[in-house]
């Protein structure tokens, strides 16, 4: 194929000089990462973009990405359903030079099947910018933030509240001193629960963008005023978009 020729004649002779590698076809992943240790030949790789990758390749390749000393940016989209988010994020957190991470995945309805999200105490990450395009359980948000002490930019496009009970891990307080930008979309999240997250992690936030569904308490201007004055003194931009079954409100 054309890609195989390109791989043999262009990529292989120059792989130790390549700084950015983008694979946008699952078949190219087969070629590049067969065997998975092949990635170690890209010693100067700084930015890796993987589109349409199956979870089985994800886990095989990641054990070797740890050994790439200059890799600081990772963008990955997974094709198959996966209910074990801890496998995904634990692998990502083990990349000790990673500064930027954008991940896209699909999971089944959280109402139907529990999603595993259990980190170990070793799972800390130097990530500064994290973008999650996928359904993420709200009851795992605190657990996630606690593992990202250097976080500056956070975007999650679908925070959901599972119907099943998950025992919350007791974690000591941590201040996210560098967190300046937060963009979150809620899917039926109790505002009272999110308020606790704000009080614990968002003190330094300067830009907050929210999209909320159904819970009209999110439109309580007086409550927001008190919350911002007491717990987000550095906030400069506040944008909230509220949606319900009857229309759309903004303020």
Residue pairs with C-beta under 8 A, 6 or more apart in sequence:
3 25
3 27
3 28
3 31
4 31
7 28
7 31
7 32
11 18
11 32
15 41
15 42
16 41
16 42
16 43
16 44
17 44
18 42
18 44
18 45
19 44
19 45
19 46
19 47
19 70
20 45
20 46
20 47
20 48
20 49
21 32
21 42
21 45
21 47
21 48
21 49
22 48
22 49
22 51
23 29
23 32
23 49
23 50
23 51
23 53
24 49
24 51
24 52
25 51
25 52
26 52
26 53
26 54
26 57
26 79
29 50
29 53
29 57
30 57
32 38
32 39
33 39
33 57
33 60
33 61
36 57
36 60
36 61
36 63
36 64
37 64
39 45
39 61
39 64
39 65
39 68
40 64
40 67
40 68
42 68
43 68
43 69
43 70
44 70
45 68
45 70
45 71
46 70
46 71
46 72
46 73
47 71
47 72
47 73
47 74
48 65
48 71
48 73
48 74
48 75
48 76
49 74
49 75
49 76
50 58
50 74
50 75
50 76
50 77
51 76
51 77
52 77
52 79
53 76
53 77
53 78
53 79
54 78
54 79
54 80
55 78
55 80
55 82
55 87
55 88
58 76
58 78
58 88
58 91
59 87
59 91
62 91
62 92
62 94
62 95
63 91
65 71
65 74
65 95
66 94
66 95
66 96
69 97
70 97
71 95
71 97
71 98
72 97
72 98
72 99
72 100
73 98
73 99
73 100
73 101
74 92
74 95
74 98
74 100
74 101
74 102
74 103
75 100
75 101
75 102
75 103
76 102
76 103
76 104
77 103
77 104
77 105
77 133
78 88
78 103
78 104
78 105
78 106
79 106
80 106
81 106
81 107
81 108
82 88
82 105
82 106
82 107
83 107
83 108
83 113
83 114
83 115
83 116
84 115
84 116
85 105
85 107
85 115
85 116
85 117
85 136
85 137
85 140
86 116
86 117
86 118
86 119
87 116
88 103
88 105
89 117
89 119
89 123
89 144
89 147
90 119
90 120
90 123
92 98
92 101
92 103
92 125
92 127
93 119
93 123
93 124
93 125
93 127
93 147
94 123
95 125
96 125
96 126
97 126
98 125
98 126
98 127
99 126
99 127
99 128
99 129
100 127
100 128
100 129
101 127
101 129
101 130
101 131
102 130
102 131
102 133
103 131
103 132
103 133
103 134
104 133
104 134
105 133
105 134
106 134
106 135
107 115
107 134
107 135
110 135
110 137
110 160
110 161
110 162
110 163
111 162
111 163
114 162
114 164
114 166
115 137
115 140
115 162
117 137
117 140
117 143
117 144
119 143
119 147
123 147
124 147
124 148
124 149
125 147
125 148
125 150
126 150
127 148
127 150
127 151
128 150
128 151
128 152
128 153
128 178
129 151
129 152
129 153
130 148
130 151
130 153
130 154
130 155
131 153
131 155
131 156
132 155
132 156
132 157
133 157
134 157
134 158
135 158
135 160
135 187
136 144
136 156
136 158
136 159
136 160
137 159
137 160
137 161
137 162
137 166
138 159
138 160
138 161
138 162
138 186
138 189
138 193
138 194
139 161
139 162
139 166
139 168
140 166
141 156
141 159
141 197
142 168
142 171
142 197
142 200
142 201
143 168
143 169
143 171
145 151
145 154
145 174
145 176
145 197
145 201
146 171
146 174
148 176
149 174
149 176
150 178
151 176
151 178
151 179
152 178
152 179
152 180
152 181
153 179
153 180
153 181
154 179
154 181
154 182
154 183
154 184
155 181
155 182
155 183
155 184
156 183
156 184
156 185
157 185
158 185
158 187
159 184
159 185
159 186
159 187
159 189
160 187
160 188
160 189
161 187
161 188
161 189
161 190
161 193
173 200
174 201
175 201
175 203
175 204
176 201
176 202
176 203
176 204
177 204
178 204
179 201
179 202
179 204
179 205
180 204
180 205
180 206
180 207
181 205
181 206
181 207
182 202
182 205
182 207
182 208
182 209
183 208
183 209
183 210
184 209
184 210
184 211
185 210
185 211
185 212
186 194
186 210
186 211
186 212
186 213
186 215
186 218
187 213
188 213
188 214
188 215
189 212
189 213
189 215
190 215
191 212
191 215
191 217
191 218
191 220
192 217
195 227
198 227
198 231
198 232
199 227
199 231
202 208
202 231
202 232
203 231
203 232
203 233
203 234
204 234
205 232
205 234
205 235
206 234
206 235
206 236
206 237
207 235
207 236
207 237
208 232
208 235
208 237
208 238
208 239
209 237
209 239
209 240
210 218
210 239
210 240
210 241
211 240
211 241
211 242
211 243
212 218
212 240
212 241
212 242
212 243
213 242
213 243
213 244
214 243
214 244
214 245
216 242
216 244
217 223
218 240
218 242
219 240
219 242
219 249
219 251
221 251
224 238
228 235
228 238
240 250
240 251
241 248
241 250
242 248
242 249
242 250
242 251
243 249
